[in-house]
Amino acid sequence: MAREILSLQDELVTAAAAVQRQEAQAAALNARLTALERLQEKKSVELRDGRVRFGRVLSAMQRMAQFPPEALIASPTKPADTVRTAILLRAVGSEIDAEAGRLREELEFLTKARAEIEERRIALAETTDLLDRERRRLGALMARKKVLKRRADLRAQEAEARVAAIASKARSLRELMTGLEQEKKRREAAAPKDTPKEKAKETPKPRDVAARALRPISKARGSVPQPVVGRIAGKYGEKTDGGLARKGLTISTRQGAQVTATYDGTVAFAGKFRGYGLLLIIEHGEGYHSLLAGMARIDVSQGQQLIAGEPVGIMGDDGDPVLYVELRRDGQPINPLPWLAARTGEVNG
């Protein structure tokens, strides 16, 4: 079971990355499609207006054509007026040619835009279909891992009950973090300590069953993966609607977007807490914790070991989902933006 859990963890990271790539592709296609549809609407209006103007000019020219240039010579007007009329007709003819050229270009552009819109719609449908398949595969992997995790760790329910009790008594996020730290110290103190003689008698575990070594986050500045595909809508330190300084980032996401672990660590808390809704706290060691709130579903449990990029939850399917991200060091919020790696192809519009 231990070997399969480690293997599944790698598969989950790969599957979650595939889901997020498809989400980014779908977001980019959708943004381009929206821009093209708006441009098509604008160009259609301009083309209609141009046709109306062109029609008026042609009507006027048709009326003027009833009096051919030879008739101007015999008309009872001054020679200077006749010359000016001829010059005006020549200028109008040039302007008509130019306007006709502009209308042709607009029509060609509109035709190309409509063709590209159809191509983008087909690509978006294919990407959405692939995204659905990747999500189903990811769901099956996560279900399998959850079953194995429950079988492998019989103490999980007891630990979750203690953490739930801490959360119910905490009146603020600071109190929750303090309670979690105290619970961690209690577990460490209660853990049996083997004597050197007992350790010598211990049968070494096979290498492929050994617990995965978690990387220190202190050296990961600038390379921590963004936990969800989306647009950063609010930055650390900015004023909120209530006038308070924001202690983390807010990321506007697609509906049903996949959320992944920010970095290697252990789940310290996973559940509902006060005004945060569903809250996930990951302990990274060295005094660092990351907090994720705003998900509609959390797919990991307290005490579970995670690696960077491993799926942890799903955003909601209603409205405009927003993920709240905090990074804390020794219990104090710090700016998470310098820690995040730039996401290739990120949608910023």
Summary of the structure (lengths in Angstrom):
residues: 349
radius of gyration: 32.9
end to end distance: 44.8
largest distance: 127.9
contacts: 982
relative contact order: 0.13
helix: 55%
strand: 17%
